[in-house]
Amino acid sequence: MRTSHRYLFIAIAVAGTAFFSQIVAAGGDKKFPSFDSISGGDKMLARDEVTPALEKKYPALTDLKAHWDDADMDHDGKINKKEYEDFMTQPKD
Ligand SMILES: [Ca+2]
């Protein structure tokens, strides 16, 4: 009986750890996809490449499209990795 209780405790501990890991993964600073994953490996991201499907998956991308000109610091019409990461990590009000 003692042994089975110990295993139960371990099982709960493992489940709890997995649960909290998921919360950290979801609530961490990775609320947006990596630049490379949406640019398809290109150095620049065009507005059209941020598809509605991507926006649905990552609402932060809707914000990026809405503020594209603000995020496009050098005003070349495209977003490079630095512009993307700077915009995505800046505090939102
Ligand atoms: Ca740019």
PDB file of the backbone (N, CA, C, O) and the ligand in Angstrom, with CONECT records:
HET     CA  A 101       1
ATOM      1  N   MET A   1       0.839  -1.207   0.000  1.00  0.00           N
ATOM      2  CA  MET A   1       0.000   0.000   0.000  1.00  0.00           C
ATOM      3  C   MET A   1       0.868   1.250   0.000  1.00  0.00           C
ATOM      4  O   MET A   1       0.592   2.208  -0.722  1.00  0.00           O
ATOM      5  N   ARG A   2       1.909   1.234   0.807  1.00  0.00           N
ATOM      6  CA  ARG A   2       2.796   2.404   0.832  1.00  0.00           C
ATOM      7  C   ARG A   2       3.417   2.640  -0.543  1.00  0.00           C
ATOM      8  O   ARG A   2       3.555   3.769  -1.014  1.00  0.00           O
ATOM      9  N   THR A   3       3.787   1.512  -1.167  1.00  0.00           N
ATOM     10  CA  THR A   3       4.456   1.639  -2.467  1.00  0.00           C
ATOM     11  C   THR A   3       3.531   2.265  -3.499  1.00  0.00           C
ATOM     12  O   THR A   3       3.946   3.135  -4.265  1.00  0.00           O
ATOM     13  N   SER A   4       2.268   1.820  -3.519  1.00  0.00           N
ATOM     14  CA  SER A   4       1.363   2.361  -4.536  1.00  0.00           C
ATOM     15  C   SER A   4       1.096   3.842  -4.282  1.00  0.00           C
ATOM     16  O   SER A   4       0.916   4.617  -5.222  1.00  0.00           O
ATOM     17  N   HIS A   5       1.074   4.228  -3.012  1.00  0.00           N
ATOM     18  CA  HIS A   5       0.890   5.654  -2.720  1.00  0.00           C
ATOM     19  C   HIS A   5       2.060   6.468  -3.252  1.00  0.00           C
ATOM     20  O   HIS A   5       1.900   7.575  -3.767  1.00  0.00           O
ATOM     21  N   ARG A   6       3.245   5.877  -3.105  1.00  0.00           N
ATOM     22  CA  ARG A   6       4.421   6.601  -3.586  1.00  0.00           C
ATOM     23  C   ARG A   6       4.341   6.812  -5.093  1.00  0.00           C
ATOM     24  O   ARG A   6       4.649   7.887  -5.608  1.00  0.00           O
ATOM     25  N   TYR A   7       3.915   5.745  -5.790  1.00  0.00           N
ATOM     26  CA  TYR A   7       3.808   5.883  -7.249  1.00  0.00           C
ATOM     27  C   TYR A   7       2.740   6.897  -7.636  1.00  0.00           C
ATOM     28  O   TYR A   7       2.881   7.637  -8.610  1.00  0.00           O
ATOM     29  N   LEU A   8       1.680   6.911  -6.856  1.00  0.00           N
ATOM     30  CA  LEU A   8       0.613   7.862  -7.146  1.00  0.00           C
ATOM     31  C   LEU A   8       1.155   9.291  -6.997  1.00  0.00           C
ATOM     32  O   LEU A   8       0.867  10.173  -7.806  1.00  0.00           O
ATOM     33  N   PHE A   9       1.943   9.488  -5.944  1.00  0.00           N
ATOM     34  CA  PHE A   9       2.517  10.806  -5.696  1.00  0.00           C
ATOM     35  C   PHE A   9       3.425  11.216  -6.852  1.00  0.00           C
ATOM     36  O   PHE A   9       3.383  12.351  -7.327  1.00  0.00           O
ATOM     37  N   ILE A  10       4.249  10.260  -7.290  1.00  0.00           N
ATOM     38  CA  ILE A  10       5.159  10.557  -8.407  1.00  0.00           C
ATOM     39  C   ILE A  10       4.355  10.901  -9.663  1.00  0.00           C
ATOM     40  O   ILE A  10       4.687  11.832 -10.397  1.00  0.00           O
ATOM     41  N   ALA A  11       3.294  10.128  -9.892  1.00  0.00           N
ATOM     42  CA  ALA A  11       2.468  10.371 -11.074  1.00  0.00           C
ATOM     43  C   ALA A  11       1.863  11.769 -11.033  1.00  0.00           C
ATOM     44  O   ALA A  11       1.821  12.467 -12.046  1.00  0.00           O
ATOM     45  N   ILE A  12       1.396  12.172  -9.854  1.00  0.00           N
ATOM     46  CA  ILE A  12       0.812  13.514  -9.710  1.00  0.00           C
ATOM     47  C   ILE A  12       1.887  14.584  -9.927  1.00  0.00           C
ATOM     48  O   ILE A  12       1.649  15.601 -10.578  1.00  0.00           O
ATOM     49  N   ALA A  13       3.067  14.333  -9.369  1.00  0.00           N
ATOM     50  CA  ALA A  13       4.154  15.294  -9.513  1.00  0.00           C
ATOM     51  C   ALA A  13       4.540  15.457 -10.978  1.00  0.00           C
ATOM     52  O   ALA A  13       4.757  16.574 -11.447  1.00  0.00           O
ATOM     53  N   VAL A  14       4.625  14.349 -11.694  1.00  0.00           N
ATOM     54  CA  VAL A  14       5.007  14.397 -13.112  1.00  0.00           C
ATOM     55  C   VAL A  14       3.925  15.121 -13.909  1.00  0.00           C
ATOM     56  O   VAL A  14       4.224  15.957 -14.762  1.00  0.00           O
ATOM     57  N   ALA A  15       2.664  14.792 -13.623  1.00  0.00           N
ATOM     58  CA  ALA A  15       1.566  15.433 -14.339  1.00  0.00           C
ATOM     59  C   ALA A  15       1.574  16.931 -14.062  1.00  0.00           C
ATOM     60  O   ALA A  15       1.370  17.740 -14.968  1.00  0.00           O
ATOM     61  N   GLY A  16       1.812  17.295 -12.808  1.00  0.00           N
ATOM     62  CA  GLY A  16       1.841  18.708 -12.435  1.00  0.00           C
ATOM     63  C   GLY A  16       2.952  19.441 -13.145  1.00  0.00           C
ATOM     64  O   GLY A  16       2.760  20.566 -13.606  1.00  0.00           O
ATOM     65  N   THR A  17       4.113  18.821 -13.239  1.00  0.00           N
ATOM     66  CA  THR A  17       5.241  19.455 -13.917  1.00  0.00           C
ATOM     67  C   THR A  17       4.907  19.688 -15.380  1.00  0.00           C
ATOM     68  O   THR A  17       5.190  20.755 -15.925  1.00  0.00           O
ATOM     69  N   ALA A  18       4.306  18.694 -16.016  1.00  0.00           N
ATOM     70  CA  ALA A  18       3.948  18.825 -17.429  1.00  0.00           C
ATOM     71  C   ALA A  18       2.932  19.947 -17.610  1.00  0.00           C
ATOM     72  O   ALA A  18       3.001  20.721 -18.564  1.00  0.00           O
ATOM     73  N   PHE A  19       1.995  20.017 -16.679  1.00  0.00           N
ATOM     74  CA  PHE A  19       0.958  21.042 -16.740  1.00  0.00           C
ATOM     75  C   PHE A  19       1.567  22.437 -16.672  1.00  0.00           C
ATOM     76  O   PHE A  19       1.234  23.312 -17.471  1.00  0.00           O
ATOM     77  N   PHE A  20       2.459  22.633 -15.709  1.00  0.00           N
ATOM     78  CA  PHE A  20       3.066  23.950 -15.565  1.00  0.00           C
ATOM     79  C   PHE A  20       3.994  24.277 -16.724  1.00  0.00           C
ATOM     80  O   PHE A  20       4.128  25.440 -17.103  1.00  0.00           O
ATOM     81  N   SER A  21       4.632  23.267 -17.285  1.00  0.00           N
ATOM     82  CA  SER A  21       5.483  23.510 -18.447  1.00  0.00           C
ATOM     83  C   SER A  21       4.658  24.055 -19.589  1.00  0.00           C
ATOM     84  O   SER A  21       5.103  24.932 -20.329  1.00  0.00           O
ATOM     85  N   GLN A  22       3.441  23.527 -19.731  1.00  0.00           N
ATOM     86  CA  GLN A  22       2.568  23.985 -20.807  1.00  0.00           C
ATOM     87  C   GLN A  22       2.154  25.435 -20.590  1.00  0.00           C
ATOM     88  O   GLN A  22       2.082  26.214 -21.541  1.00  0.00           O
ATOM     89  N   ILE A  23       1.882  25.796 -19.342  1.00  0.00           N
ATOM     90  CA  ILE A  23       1.498  27.175 -19.050  1.00  0.00           C
ATOM     91  C   ILE A  23       2.651  28.116 -19.395  1.00  0.00           C
ATOM     92  O   ILE A  23       2.443  29.173 -19.992  1.00  0.00           O
ATOM     93  N   VAL A  24       3.856  27.726 -19.016  1.00  0.00           N
ATOM     94  CA  VAL A  24       5.018  28.560 -19.309  1.00  0.00           C
ATOM     95  C   VAL A  24       5.185  28.697 -20.815  1.00  0.00           C
ATOM     96  O   VAL A  24       5.479  29.781 -21.318  1.00  0.00           O
ATOM     97  N   ALA A  25       4.997  27.585 -21.537  1.00  0.00           N
ATOM     98  CA  ALA A  25       5.162  27.621 -22.986  1.00  0.00           C
ATOM     99  C   ALA A  25       4.133  28.546 -23.620  1.00  0.00           C
ATOM    100  O   ALA A  25       4.442  29.288 -24.553  1.00  0.00           O
ATOM    101  N   ALA A  26       2.896  28.496 -23.103  1.00  0.00           N
ATOM    102  CA  ALA A  26       1.831  29.299 -23.690  1.00  0.00           C
ATOM    103  C   ALA A  26       1.910  30.749 -23.255  1.00  0.00           C
ATOM    104  O   ALA A  26       1.586  31.650 -24.029  1.00  0.00           O
ATOM    105  N   GLY A  27       2.335  30.984 -22.022  1.00  0.00           N
ATOM    106  CA  GLY A  27       2.325  32.339 -21.494  1.00  0.00           C
ATOM    107  C   GLY A  27       3.675  33.017 -21.516  1.00  0.00           C
ATOM    108  O   GLY A  27       3.817  34.139 -21.030  1.00  0.00           O
ATOM    109  N   GLY A  28       4.665  32.351 -22.072  1.00  0.00           N
ATOM    110  CA  GLY A  28       5.988  32.961 -22.127  1.00  0.00           C
ATOM    111  C   GLY A  28       6.035  34.065 -23.157  1.00  0.00           C
ATOM    112  O   GLY A  28       4.988  34.558 -23.578  1.00  0.00           O
ATOM    113  N   ASP A  29       7.223  34.464 -23.572  1.00  0.00           N
ATOM    114  CA  ASP A  29       7.297  35.557 -24.529  1.00  0.00           C
ATOM    115  C   ASP A  29       7.259  35.029 -25.960  1.00  0.00           C
ATOM    116  O   ASP A  29       7.681  35.710 -26.894  1.00  0.00           O
ATOM    117  N   LYS A  30       6.751  33.818 -26.118  1.00  0.00           N
ATOM    118  CA  LYS A  30       6.644  33.243 -27.465  1.00  0.00           C
ATOM    119  C   LYS A  30       5.200  33.261 -27.921  1.00  0.00           C
ATOM    120  O   LYS A  30       4.645  32.223 -28.283  1.00  0.00           O
ATOM    121  N   LYS A  31       4.598  34.419 -27.906  1.00  0.00           N
ATOM    122  CA  LYS A  31       3.214  34.534 -28.356  1.00  0.00           C
ATOM    123  C   LYS A  31       3.161  34.768 -29.859  1.00  0.00           C
ATOM    124  O   LYS A  31       2.085  34.906 -30.442  1.00  0.00           O
ATOM    125  N   PHE A  32       4.316  34.808 -30.466  1.00  0.00           N
ATOM    126  CA  PHE A  32       4.367  35.018 -31.912  1.00  0.00           C
ATOM    127  C   PHE A  32       5.322  33.993 -32.507  1.00  0.00           C
ATOM    128  O   PHE A  32       6.241  33.524 -31.834  1.00  0.00           O
ATOM    129  N   PRO A  33       5.103  33.652 -33.760  1.00  0.00           N
ATOM    130  CA  PRO A  33       5.969  32.658 -34.392  1.00  0.00           C
ATOM    131  C   PRO A  33       7.343  33.257 -34.676  1.00  0.00           C
ATOM    132  O   PRO A  33       7.493  34.478 -34.728  1.00  0.00           O
ATOM    133  N   SER A  34       8.327  32.415 -34.856  1.00  0.00           N
ATOM    134  CA  SER A  34       9.654  32.932 -35.185  1.00  0.00           C
ATOM    135  C   SER A  34       9.603  33.574 -36.572  1.00  0.00           C
ATOM    136  O   SER A  34       8.812  33.180 -37.429  1.00  0.00           O
ATOM    137  N   PHE A  35      10.455  34.561 -36.766  1.00  0.00           N
ATOM    138  CA  PHE A  35      10.482  35.268 -38.050  1.00  0.00           C
ATOM    139  C   PHE A  35      10.683  34.286 -39.203  1.00  0.00           C
ATOM    140  O   PHE A  35       9.993  34.349 -40.220  1.00  0.00           O
ATOM    141  N   ASP A  36      11.627  33.393 -39.023  1.00  0.00           N
ATOM    142  CA  ASP A  36      11.953  32.447 -40.093  1.00  0.00           C
ATOM    143  C   ASP A  36      10.778  31.547 -40.455  1.00  0.00           C
ATOM    144  O   ASP A  36      10.618  31.164 -41.614  1.00  0.00           O
ATOM    145  N   SER A  37       9.956  31.212 -39.464  1.00  0.00           N
ATOM    146  CA  SER A  37       8.850  30.304 -39.748  1.00  0.00           C
ATOM    147  C   SER A  37       7.774  30.959 -40.607  1.00  0.00           C
ATOM    148  O   SER A  37       7.064  30.265 -41.335  1.00  0.00           O
ATOM    149  N   ILE A  38       7.642  32.280 -40.536  1.00  0.00           N
ATOM    150  CA  ILE A  38       6.631  32.908 -41.402  1.00  0.00           C
ATOM    151  C   ILE A  38       7.232  33.506 -42.674  1.00  0.00           C
ATOM    152  O   ILE A  38       6.519  33.698 -43.659  1.00  0.00           O
ATOM    153  N   SER A  39       8.524  33.798 -42.666  1.00  0.00           N
ATOM    154  CA  SER A  39       9.134  34.360 -43.880  1.00  0.00           C
ATOM    155  C   SER A  39       9.573  33.243 -44.817  1.00  0.00           C
ATOM    156  O   SER A  39       9.976  33.494 -45.953  1.00  0.00           O
ATOM    157  N   GLY A  40       9.493  32.016 -44.333  1.00  0.00           N
ATOM    158  CA  GLY A  40       9.903  30.886 -45.161  1.00  0.00           C
ATOM    159  C   GLY A  40      11.405  30.874 -45.407  1.00  0.00           C
ATOM    160  O   GLY A  40      11.876  30.357 -46.421  1.00  0.00           O
ATOM    161  N   GLY A  41      12.154  31.450 -44.467  1.00  0.00           N
ATOM    162  CA  GLY A  41      13.609  31.443 -44.583  1.00  0.00           C
ATOM    163  C   GLY A  41      14.160  32.692 -45.258  1.00  0.00           C
ATOM    164  O   GLY A  41      15.373  32.897 -45.300  1.00  0.00           O
ATOM    165  N   ASP A  42      13.254  33.541 -45.794  1.00  0.00           N
ATOM    166  CA  ASP A  42      13.713  34.777 -46.427  1.00  0.00           C
ATOM    167  C   ASP A  42      14.160  35.792 -45.376  1.00  0.00           C
ATOM    168  O   ASP A  42      13.779  35.700 -44.210  1.00  0.00           O
ATOM    169  N   LYS A  43      14.974  36.763 -45.803  1.00  0.00           N
ATOM    170  CA  LYS A  43      15.447  37.786 -44.873  1.00  0.00           C
ATOM    171  C   LYS A  43      14.381  38.863 -44.650  1.00  0.00           C
ATOM    172  O   LYS A  43      14.369  39.561 -43.636  1.00  0.00           O
ATOM    173  N   MET A  44      13.488  38.970 -45.637  1.00  0.00           N
ATOM    174  CA  MET A  44      12.444  39.990 -45.555  1.00  0.00           C
ATOM    175  C   MET A  44      11.062  39.351 -45.561  1.00  0.00           C
ATOM    176  O   MET A  44      10.838  38.299 -46.160  1.00  0.00           O
ATOM    177  N   LEU A  45      10.149  40.021 -44.877  1.00  0.00           N
ATOM    178  CA  LEU A  45       8.770  39.548 -44.826  1.00  0.00           C
ATOM    179  C   LEU A  45       7.876  40.594 -45.487  1.00  0.00           C
ATOM    180  O   LEU A  45       7.882  41.762 -45.100  1.00  0.00           O
ATOM    181  N   ALA A  46       7.109  40.162 -46.487  1.00  0.00           N
ATOM    182  CA  ALA A  46       6.171  41.065 -47.144  1.00  0.00           C
ATOM    183  C   ALA A  46       4.822  40.974 -46.438  1.00  0.00           C
ATOM    184  O   ALA A  46       4.496  39.960 -45.822  1.00  0.00           O
ATOM    185  N   ARG A  47       4.051  42.044 -46.537  1.00  0.00           N
ATOM    186  CA  ARG A  47       2.765  42.103 -45.843  1.00  0.00           C
ATOM    187  C   ARG A  47       1.854  40.941 -46.261  1.00  0.00           C
ATOM    188  O   ARG A  47       1.137  40.364 -45.444  1.00  0.00           O
ATOM    189  N   ASP A  48       1.905  40.620 -47.557  1.00  0.00           N
ATOM    190  CA  ASP A  48       1.051  39.551 -48.078  1.00  0.00           C
ATOM    191  C   ASP A  48       1.400  38.181 -47.506  1.00  0.00           C
ATOM    192  O   ASP A  48       0.575  37.268 -47.528  1.00  0.00           O
ATOM    193  N   GLU A  49       2.612  38.040 -47.000  1.00  0.00           N
ATOM    194  CA  GLU A  49       3.021  36.745 -46.461  1.00  0.00           C
ATOM    195  C   GLU A  49       2.366  36.459 -45.110  1.00  0.00           C
ATOM    196  O   GLU A  49       2.311  35.312 -44.668  1.00  0.00           O
ATOM    197  N   VAL A  50       1.876  37.504 -44.467  1.00  0.00           N
ATOM    198  CA  VAL A  50       1.142  37.302 -43.214  1.00  0.00           C
ATOM    199  C   VAL A  50      -0.300  36.990 -43.602  1.00  0.00           C
ATOM    200  O   VAL A  50      -1.139  37.883 -43.727  1.00  0.00           O
ATOM    201  N   THR A  51      -0.561  35.714 -43.788  1.00  0.00           N
ATOM    202  CA  THR A  51      -1.868  35.261 -44.281  1.00  0.00           C
ATOM    203  C   THR A  51      -2.921  35.258 -43.174  1.00  0.00           C
ATOM    204  O   THR A  51      -2.584  35.225 -41.990  1.00  0.00           O
ATOM    205  N   PRO A  52      -4.193  35.293 -43.561  1.00  0.00           N
ATOM    206  CA  PRO A  52      -5.269  35.209 -42.558  1.00  0.00           C
ATOM    207  C   PRO A  52      -5.142  33.963 -41.684  1.00  0.00           C
ATOM    208  O   PRO A  52      -5.483  33.990 -40.501  1.00  0.00           O
ATOM    209  N   ALA A  53      -4.653  32.877 -42.267  1.00  0.00           N
ATOM    210  CA  ALA A  53      -4.497  31.642 -41.480  1.00  0.00           C
ATOM    211  C   ALA A  53      -3.459  31.840 -40.378  1.00  0.00           C
ATOM    212  O   ALA A  53      -3.628  31.362 -39.256  1.00  0.00           O
ATOM    213  N   LEU A  54      -2.380  32.553 -40.713  1.00  0.00           N
ATOM    214  CA  LEU A  54      -1.354  32.831 -39.704  1.00  0.00           C
ATOM    215  C   LEU A  54      -1.896  33.768 -38.629  1.00  0.00           C
ATOM    216  O   LEU A  54      -1.608  33.614 -37.442  1.00  0.00           O
ATOM    217  N   GLU A  55      -2.686  34.739 -39.074  1.00  0.00           N
ATOM    218  CA  GLU A  55      -3.269  35.695 -38.119  1.00  0.00           C
ATOM    219  C   GLU A  55      -4.206  35.001 -37.139  1.00  0.00           C
ATOM    220  O   GLU A  55      -4.276  35.345 -35.959  1.00  0.00           O
ATOM    221  N   LYS A  56      -4.924  34.012 -37.670  1.00  0.00           N
ATOM    222  CA  LYS A  56      -5.857  33.285 -36.813  1.00  0.00           C
ATOM    223  C   LYS A  56      -5.092  32.503 -35.748  1.00  0.00           C
ATOM    224  O   LYS A  56      -5.510  32.392 -34.595  1.00  0.00           O
ATOM    225  N   LYS A  57      -3.968  31.972 -36.180  1.00  0.00           N
ATOM    226  CA  LYS A  57      -3.153  31.166 -35.270  1.00  0.00           C
ATOM    227  C   LYS A  57      -2.409  32.051 -34.272  1.00  0.00           C
ATOM    228  O   LYS A  57      -2.264  31.704 -33.100  1.00  0.00           O
ATOM    229  N   TYR A  58      -1.943  33.196 -34.757  1.00  0.00           N
ATOM    230  CA  TYR A  58      -1.176  34.114 -33.901  1.00  0.00           C
ATOM    231  C   TYR A  58      -1.783  35.516 -33.984  1.00  0.00           C
ATOM    232  O   TYR A  58      -1.410  36.294 -34.862  1.00  0.00           O
ATOM    233  N   PRO A  59      -2.711  35.848 -33.085  1.00  0.00           N
ATOM    234  CA  PRO A  59      -3.361  37.170 -33.123  1.00  0.00           C
ATOM    235  C   PRO A  59      -2.363  38.326 -33.108  1.00  0.00           C
ATOM    236  O   PRO A  59      -2.686  39.415 -33.582  1.00  0.00           O
ATOM    237  N   ALA A  60      -1.174  38.116 -32.581  1.00  0.00           N
ATOM    238  CA  ALA A  60      -0.168  39.184 -32.551  1.00  0.00           C
ATOM    239  C   ALA A  60       0.185  39.633 -33.966  1.00  0.00           C
ATOM    240  O   ALA A  60       0.605  40.772 -34.171  1.00  0.00           O
ATOM    241  N   LEU A  61       0.016  38.745 -34.935  1.00  0.00           N
ATOM    242  CA  LEU A  61       0.333  39.101 -36.316  1.00  0.00           C
ATOM    243  C   LEU A  61      -0.686  40.079 -36.896  1.00  0.00           C
ATOM    244  O   LEU A  61      -0.363  40.867 -37.784  1.00  0.00           O
ATOM    245  N   THR A  62      -1.910  40.024 -36.391  1.00  0.00           N
ATOM    246  CA  THR A  62      -2.930  40.984 -36.815  1.00  0.00           C
ATOM    247  C   THR A  62      -2.496  42.377 -36.387  1.00  0.00           C
ATOM    248  O   THR A  62      -2.669  43.356 -37.114  1.00  0.00           O
ATOM    249  N   ASP A  63      -1.934  42.439 -35.201  1.00  0.00           N
ATOM    250  CA  ASP A  63      -1.412  43.689 -34.665  1.00  0.00           C
ATOM    251  C   ASP A  63      -0.267  44.202 -35.536  1.00  0.00           C
ATOM    252  O   ASP A  63      -0.161  45.396 -35.817  1.00  0.00           O
ATOM    253  N   LEU A  64       0.573  43.281 -35.946  1.00  0.00           N
ATOM    254  CA  LEU A  64       1.705  43.654 -36.804  1.00  0.00           C
ATOM    255  C   LEU A  64       1.204  44.249 -38.118  1.00  0.00           C
ATOM    256  O   LEU A  64       1.712  45.273 -38.576  1.00  0.00           O
ATOM    257  N   LYS A  65       0.207  43.606 -38.720  1.00  0.00           N
ATOM    258  CA  LYS A  65      -0.317  44.115 -39.993  1.00  0.00           C
ATOM    259  C   LYS A  65      -0.982  45.481 -39.820  1.00  0.00           C
ATOM    260  O   LYS A  65      -0.883  46.355 -40.681  1.00  0.00           O
ATOM    261  N   ALA A  66      -1.663  45.639 -38.679  1.00  0.00           N
ATOM    262  CA  ALA A  66      -2.348  46.899 -38.422  1.00  0.00           C
ATOM    263  C   ALA A  66      -1.350  48.044 -38.220  1.00  0.00           C
ATOM    264  O   ALA A  66      -1.646  49.207 -38.495  1.00  0.00           O
ATOM    265  N   HIS A  67      -0.175  47.684 -37.738  1.00  0.00           N
ATOM    266  CA  HIS A  67       0.846  48.718 -37.465  1.00  0.00           C
ATOM    267  C   HIS A  67       2.090  48.483 -38.320  1.00  0.00           C
ATOM    268  O   HIS A  67       3.219  48.735 -37.901  1.00  0.00           O
ATOM    269  N   TRP A  68       1.840  47.993 -39.530  1.00  0.00           N
ATOM    270  CA  TRP A  68       2.956  47.618 -40.413  1.00  0.00           C
ATOM    271  C   TRP A  68       3.943  48.764 -40.610  1.00  0.00           C
ATOM    272  O   TRP A  68       5.155  48.566 -40.538  1.00  0.00           O
ATOM    273  N   ASP A  69       3.418  49.967 -40.861  1.00  0.00           N
ATOM    274  CA  ASP A  69       4.300  51.105 -41.123  1.00  0.00           C
ATOM    275  C   ASP A  69       5.116  51.500 -39.894  1.00  0.00           C
ATOM    276  O   ASP A  69       6.242  51.985 -40.008  1.00  0.00           O
ATOM    277  N   ASP A  70       4.526  51.283 -38.720  1.00  0.00           N
ATOM    278  CA  ASP A  70       5.273  51.579 -37.489  1.00  0.00           C
ATOM    279  C   ASP A  70       6.390  50.561 -37.304  1.00  0.00           C
ATOM    280  O   ASP A  70       7.504  50.902 -36.905  1.00  0.00           O
ATOM    281  N   ALA A  71       6.070  49.298 -37.604  1.00  0.00           N
ATOM    282  CA  ALA A  71       7.064  48.236 -37.429  1.00  0.00           C
ATOM    283  C   ALA A  71       8.170  48.349 -38.473  1.00  0.00           C
ATOM    284  O   ALA A  71       9.316  47.975 -38.224  1.00  0.00           O
ATOM    285  N   ASP A  72       7.807  48.874 -39.656  1.00  0.00           N
ATOM    286  CA  ASP A  72       8.772  48.999 -40.758  1.00  0.00           C
ATOM    287  C   ASP A  72       9.641  50.240 -40.546  1.00  0.00           C
ATOM    288  O   ASP A  72       9.426  51.284 -41.162  1.00  0.00           O
ATOM    289  N   MET A  73      10.609  50.100 -39.676  1.00  0.00           N
ATOM    290  CA  MET A  73      11.422  51.237 -39.244  1.00  0.00           C
ATOM    291  C   MET A  73      12.161  51.937 -40.379  1.00  0.00           C
ATOM    292  O   MET A  73      12.271  53.163 -40.379  1.00  0.00           O
ATOM    293  N   ASP A  74      12.665  51.178 -41.338  1.00  0.00           N
ATOM    294  CA  ASP A  74      13.419  51.825 -42.417  1.00  0.00           C
ATOM    295  C   ASP A  74      12.557  52.106 -43.654  1.00  0.00           C
ATOM    296  O   ASP A  74      13.064  52.511 -44.700  1.00  0.00           O
ATOM    297  N   HIS A  75      11.244  51.883 -43.513  1.00  0.00           N
ATOM    298  CA  HIS A  75      10.260  52.227 -44.548  1.00  0.00           C
ATOM    299  C   HIS A  75      10.587  51.682 -45.941  1.00  0.00           C
ATOM    300  O   HIS A  75      10.454  52.383 -46.944  1.00  0.00           O
ATOM    301  N   ASP A  76      11.012  50.432 -45.979  1.00  0.00           N
ATOM    302  CA  ASP A  76      11.230  49.822 -47.290  1.00  0.00           C
ATOM    303  C   ASP A  76      10.038  48.944 -47.676  1.00  0.00           C
ATOM    304  O   ASP A  76      10.072  48.231 -48.679  1.00  0.00           O
ATOM    305  N   GLY A  77       8.991  49.012 -46.862  1.00  0.00           N
ATOM    306  CA  GLY A  77       7.772  48.267 -47.186  1.00  0.00           C
ATOM    307  C   GLY A  77       7.764  46.834 -46.711  1.00  0.00           C
ATOM    308  O   GLY A  77       6.732  46.163 -46.739  1.00  0.00           O
ATOM    309  N   LYS A  78       8.927  46.365 -46.271  1.00  0.00           N
ATOM    310  CA  LYS A  78       9.015  44.990 -45.783  1.00  0.00           C
ATOM    311  C   LYS A  78       9.570  44.972 -44.366  1.00  0.00           C
ATOM    312  O   LYS A  78      10.196  45.923 -43.900  1.00  0.00           O
ATOM    313  N   ILE A  79       9.314  43.853 -43.702  1.00  0.00           N
ATOM    314  CA  ILE A  79       9.778  43.716 -42.324  1.00  0.00           C
ATOM    315  C   ILE A  79      10.949  42.741 -42.287  1.00  0.00           C
ATOM    316  O   ILE A  79      10.832  41.597 -42.725  1.00  0.00           O
ATOM    317  N   ASN A  80      12.067  43.201 -41.764  1.00  0.00           N
ATOM    318  CA  ASN A  80      13.180  42.266 -41.600  1.00  0.00           C
ATOM    319  C   ASN A  80      13.108  41.673 -40.189  1.00  0.00           C
ATOM    320  O   ASN A  80      12.244  42.036 -39.391  1.00  0.00           O
ATOM    321  N   LYS A  81      14.013  40.777 -39.910  1.00  0.00           N
ATOM    322  CA  LYS A  81      13.950  40.052 -38.644  1.00  0.00           C
ATOM    323  C   LYS A  81      14.037  40.981 -37.439  1.00  0.00           C
ATOM    324  O   LYS A  81      13.318  40.803 -36.456  1.00  0.00           O
ATOM    325  N   LYS A  82      14.913  41.965 -37.517  1.00  0.00           N
ATOM    326  CA  LYS A  82      15.065  42.874 -36.379  1.00  0.00           C
ATOM    327  C   LYS A  82      13.805  43.719 -36.174  1.00  0.00           C
ATOM    328  O   LYS A  82      13.342  43.900 -35.048  1.00  0.00           O
ATOM    329  N   GLU A  83      13.261  44.231 -37.277  1.00  0.00           N
ATOM    330  CA  GLU A  83      12.039  45.029 -37.174  1.00  0.00           C
ATOM    331  C   GLU A  83      10.904  44.179 -36.586  1.00  0.00           C
ATOM    332  O   GLU A  83      10.124  44.642 -35.753  1.00  0.00           O
ATOM    333  N   TYR A  84      10.839  42.936 -37.042  1.00  0.00           N
ATOM    334  CA  TYR A  84       9.804  42.017 -36.568  1.00  0.00           C
ATOM    335  C   TYR A  84       9.934  41.770 -35.065  1.00  0.00           C
ATOM    336  O   TYR A  84       8.969  41.900 -34.311  1.00  0.00           O
ATOM    337  N   GLU A  85      11.134  41.416 -34.656  1.00  0.00           N
ATOM    338  CA  GLU A  85      11.329  41.093 -33.244  1.00  0.00           C
ATOM    339  C   GLU A  85      11.205  42.315 -32.348  1.00  0.00           C
ATOM    340  O   GLU A  85      10.705  42.222 -31.227  1.00  0.00           O
ATOM    341  N   ASP A  86      11.658  43.460 -32.841  1.00  0.00           N
ATOM    342  CA  ASP A  86      11.512  44.689 -32.056  1.00  0.00           C
ATOM    343  C   ASP A  86      10.033  45.005 -31.844  1.00  0.00           C
ATOM    344  O   ASP A  86       9.615  45.376 -30.747  1.00  0.00           O
ATOM    345  N   PHE A  87       9.250  44.853 -32.911  1.00  0.00           N
ATOM    346  CA  PHE A  87       7.822  45.169 -32.803  1.00  0.00           C
ATOM    347  C   PHE A  87       7.114  44.158 -31.895  1.00  0.00           C
ATOM    348  O   PHE A  87       6.316  44.533 -31.036  1.00  0.00           O
ATOM    349  N   MET A  88       7.412  42.903 -32.091  1.00  0.00           N
ATOM    350  CA  MET A  88       6.715  41.864 -31.344  1.00  0.00           C
ATOM    351  C   MET A  88       7.053  41.854 -29.858  1.00  0.00           C
ATOM    352  O   MET A  88       6.248  41.406 -29.041  1.00  0.00           O
ATOM    353  N   THR A  89       8.215  42.334 -29.511  1.00  0.00           N
ATOM    354  CA  THR A  89       8.628  42.281 -28.102  1.00  0.00           C
ATOM    355  C   THR A  89       8.427  43.605 -27.383  1.00  0.00           C
ATOM    356  O   THR A  89       8.645  43.698 -26.175  1.00  0.00           O
ATOM    357  N   GLN A  90       8.007  44.645 -28.131  1.00  0.00           N
ATOM    358  CA  GLN A  90       7.795  45.933 -27.442  1.00  0.00           C
ATOM    359  C   GLN A  90       6.523  45.844 -26.589  1.00  0.00           C
ATOM    360  O   GLN A  90       5.561  45.175 -26.966  1.00  0.00           O
ATOM    361  N   PRO A  91       6.530  46.520 -25.448  1.00  0.00           N
ATOM    362  CA  PRO A  91       5.342  46.481 -24.588  1.00  0.00           C
ATOM    363  C   PRO A  91       4.145  47.104 -25.295  1.00  0.00           C
ATOM    364  O   PRO A  91       4.241  48.180 -25.886  1.00  0.00           O
ATOM    365  N   LYS A  92       3.015  46.401 -25.223  1.00  0.00           N
ATOM    366  CA  LYS A  92       1.778  46.922 -25.833  1.00  0.00           C
ATOM    367  C   LYS A  92       0.925  47.599 -24.758  1.00  0.00           C
ATOM    368  O   LYS A  92       0.874  47.156 -23.611  1.00  0.00           O
ATOM    369  N   ASP A  93       0.262  48.678 -25.160  1.00  0.00           N
ATOM    370  CA  ASP A  93      -0.603  49.322 -24.160  1.00  0.00           C
ATOM    371  C   ASP A  93      -2.064  48.963 -24.376  1.00  0.00           C
ATOM    372  O   ASP A  93      -2.929  49.417 -23.626  1.00  0.00           O
TER     373      ASP A  93
HETATM  374 CA    CA A 101      11.830  47.422 -43.205  1.00  0.00          CA2+
END
